[in-house]
Amino acid sequence: MIRVVLPFHLQTLARCDREVALEVADSVTQRTVLDALEARYPMLKGTVREHVTLARRPRVRFFAAGEDVTHDSPDEELPRAVVTGDVPFMIIGAVAGG
């Protein structure tokens, strides 16, 4: 099971807890985790990634095992600690403004 931590606005939209557990059948990458998240919570489609291109939306960041993996390839394997469920994959809504 892969643990995923969601920001408050996505928790509210999905009506779920801060952390969700997902089954990922393939290799554990950003893409497969987000595919599993959107399959389980279809109301989140288009909130983290664009509908058509599946590109990450602006001001959304991804963290795995304490590292910012936002700009890594979406098909790159996530750290072992995330794969084993020891630490969560975190989706963070970045704050902008002044």
C-alpha positions in Angstrom: 0.0 0.0 0.0 1.2 3.5 -0.9 0.4 6.2 1.6 -0.6 9.6 0.1 -1.0 12.8 2.1 -3.4 15.4 0.5 -3.7 19.1 1.1 -6.9 20.3 2.9 -8.7 21.4 -0.2 -8.3 18.1 -1.9 -9.4 16.2 1.3 -12.5 18.3 1.4 -13.3 17.7 -2.3 -12.7 13.9 -2.0 -14.3 13.7 1.4 -11.4 11.7 2.8 -8.8 11.8 5.5 -5.5 13.7 5.2 -3.8 10.4 4.4 -5.1 7.8 2.1 -3.8 4.3 1.3 -3.7 3.2 -2.4 -2.9 0.0 -4.1 -0.6 0.5 -7.0 -0.2 -2.5 -9.2 2.6 -1.3 -11.5 5.9 0.2 -10.5 5.5 3.0 -8.0 6.0 6.3 -9.9 4.3 9.7 -9.7 2.2 8.7 -12.7 1.0 5.4 -11.2 0.3 6.9 -7.8 -1.7 9.8 -9.3 -3.6 7.3 -11.6 -4.6 5.2 -8.6 -5.6 8.4 -6.7 -7.8 9.6 -9.5 -9.3 6.1 -10.0 -10.3 5.9 -6.3 -11.4 9.5 -6.1 -12.6 10.5 -9.5 -13.6 14.0 -8.3 -9.9 14.8 -8.0 -9.4 14.4 -11.8 -8.1 17.7 -13.1 -7.1 19.0 -9.7 -3.5 17.7 -9.5 -2.9 17.2 -13.2 -4.4 18.7 -16.4 -7.2 16.6 -17.9 -5.8 16.0 -21.3 -2.0 16.3 -21.0 -1.8 14.9 -17.5 0.9 17.5 -16.8 1.2 18.7 -13.2 -0.9 21.8 -12.5 1.0 24.9 -11.5 1.6 25.4 -7.8 1.3 21.7 -7.0 4.4 20.1 -5.5 5.3 16.5 -4.8 7.5 15.2 -2.0 8.8 11.7 -1.4 11.0 10.7 1.5 11.7 14.3 2.4 12.8 15.2 -1.2 11.1 17.5 -3.6 10.3 15.2 -6.6 8.1 17.7 -8.4 10.3 18.1 -11.4 11.5 14.5 -11.7 10.1 12.4 -14.5 6.6 11.2 -13.7 7.8 7.7 -14.8 10.8 7.6 -12.4 10.5 5.1 -9.6 9.8 6.8 -6.2 12.1 6.2 -3.3 12.0 2.7 -1.6 10.6 4.2 1.6 7.5 5.4 -0.3 7.2 2.0 -2.2 7.2 0.1 1.1 4.8 2.5 2.8 7.2 3.6 5.4 6.8 7.3 4.4 4.0 8.9 2.4 4.0 10.5 -1.0 2.9 14.1 -0.3 1.0 16.4 -2.5 1.4 20.0 -1.5 -0.4 23.1 -2.7 2.2 25.8 -3.1 1.3 29.3 -1.8 2.0 32.3 -4.0 1.4 35.9 -3.4 2.9 38.8 -1.7 
